[in-house]
Amino acid sequence: MKPRTYKFNTLLEIEWIDIVTESGWLTPTMACKREPCSCKSVGYFLNRDEDVIRISQTFQVTDLERDVTVIPWGVIKKIAPCHP
């Protein structure tokens, strides 16, 4: 997915994939069938660069301090603005 710029604090839903680790004993056939985990995150757009996009799920209204989620572009499947 190509980096795209959104307006600061635009509410986004990001669909992405994450690694899966299985620590139990599996046959090679079972292990070869494991898939990555599909995830969705919703947050307010902070910024992006060539490697990642940054969103925050919560921010303080008075001083605007916030949390941050950093998602690499290589794992993103879809980004959609959330409309109220």
Wavefront OBJ file of the C-alpha trace (Angstrom):
o trace
v 0.000 0.000 0.000
v 1.336 3.432 -0.935
v 1.657 6.051 1.803
v -1.182 8.558 1.680
v -1.630 11.723 3.675
v -4.787 12.392 5.645
v -5.852 15.516 7.498
v -4.609 15.613 11.115
v -7.100 13.915 13.479
v -9.095 12.307 10.639
v -10.711 9.204 12.123
v -9.449 6.131 10.226
v -10.116 2.392 10.239
v -7.011 0.437 9.264
v -7.131 -3.236 8.280
v -3.753 -4.949 8.701
v -2.124 -8.329 9.265
v -0.039 -9.414 12.241
v 2.264 -12.316 12.970
v 1.017 -15.475 14.656
v 3.185 -17.634 16.878
v 2.088 -21.134 17.849
v 4.072 -22.561 20.736
v 2.334 -25.933 20.835
v 3.467 -29.050 18.993
v 2.199 -29.211 15.406
v 2.743 -31.610 12.567
v 4.466 -30.043 9.533
v 1.141 -30.222 7.672
v -0.690 -28.306 10.413
v 2.146 -25.781 10.797
v 2.173 -25.060 7.054
v -1.531 -24.169 7.171
v -1.203 -21.416 9.801
v -2.127 -17.937 8.525
v -1.306 -14.453 9.827
v -3.905 -12.760 12.011
v -6.244 -10.175 10.430
v -6.612 -7.057 12.590
v -8.452 -3.725 12.536
v -7.463 -0.549 14.356
v -9.446 2.660 14.575
v -7.793 5.936 15.499
v -7.120 9.576 14.781
v -4.484 10.206 12.089
v -1.272 11.743 13.435
v 1.206 11.481 10.587
v 2.967 9.123 8.237
v 6.315 8.673 6.574
v 7.611 6.255 3.951
v 7.708 3.383 6.459
v 4.733 3.770 8.818
v 1.410 5.452 9.594
v 0.694 6.736 13.120
v -2.735 6.952 14.725
v -3.965 7.544 18.261
v -7.022 5.928 19.791
v -7.334 8.331 22.708
v -6.258 11.894 23.384
v -6.733 14.348 26.242
v -9.011 17.232 25.280
v -7.268 19.890 27.388
v -3.600 19.402 26.508
v -3.906 17.033 23.492
v -1.502 14.416 24.901
v -2.291 11.045 23.342
v -1.378 7.413 22.870
v 0.122 6.203 19.611
v -0.167 3.137 17.390
v 2.524 2.766 14.725
v 1.666 0.470 11.799
v 4.178 -0.387 9.028
v 2.877 0.163 5.494
v 3.888 -3.364 4.484
v 1.223 -4.996 6.669
v -1.684 -2.671 5.795
v -4.432 -4.128 3.603
v -6.943 -1.267 3.650
v -7.465 2.231 5.089
v -10.890 3.858 5.184
v -11.937 7.166 6.758
v -14.660 6.681 9.375
v -17.743 8.789 8.786
v -20.024 9.662 11.697
l 1 2 3 4 5 6 7 8 9 10 11 12 13 14 15 16 17 18 19 20 21 22 23 24 25 26 27 28 29 30 31 32 33 34 35 36 37 38 39 40 41 42 43 44 45 46 47 48 49 50 51 52 53 54 55 56 57 58 59 60 61 62 63 64 65 66 67 68 69 70 71 72 73 74 75 76 77 78 79 80 81 82 83 84
